[in-house]
Amino acid sequence: MAIWRQPTSSAVSPSFVREGVGIGGPFMLTDQNGGKVSDTQFRRKWMLVYFGFTSCPDVCPTDLLQITRLMDLLGSDADALAPLFISVDPERDTPEQLKTFASNFSPRIVFLTGTPEEIKQAMSAYKVYAAKKEDKASALGYTVDHSAFLYLMDRDGKYYAHFAHGTPAEEMAKVIKEAIKP
Ligand code: NI
């Protein structure tokens, strides 16, 4: 898809991309404490939206550790950012499962799941791809291939930029500090 093309002239970082037409939209999900969470709750903050699943062997933990580090690097600016992790594996990722998983990462990250329909709607809003497939090498017997972008959304819930999987926290902090300046 054209919106994922590699940036050619980003002054900030090669993993920072400003193109993302039509990304974002409403969602109503359930957090790791069982509370209902909607996108409109974050209107006075920026959101950093990431989709993944708690049994992910490598990709999701890597990015969540960078987000954890990012929140430390942001210092007092961290209050302006709401990092959200949305499960693409709602059957397995119950709120209880999210809560256990969340304990590995920054307590500022909101972990979200929902019914398959609710998740489908959120994925569709963010144009996220995920496909469950058999994986005999995994203890669970399956894995979920999924796109792994970190979407930075502004205070109006509108797309601002996205970062590629594996973007170091330092690079994200630079972009985000600049973006959230009043
Ligand atoms: Ni993952």
Residues whose N, C-alpha, C, O or C-beta is under 5 A from the ligand:
A	BS01	NI	G52 F53 C56 V59 C60
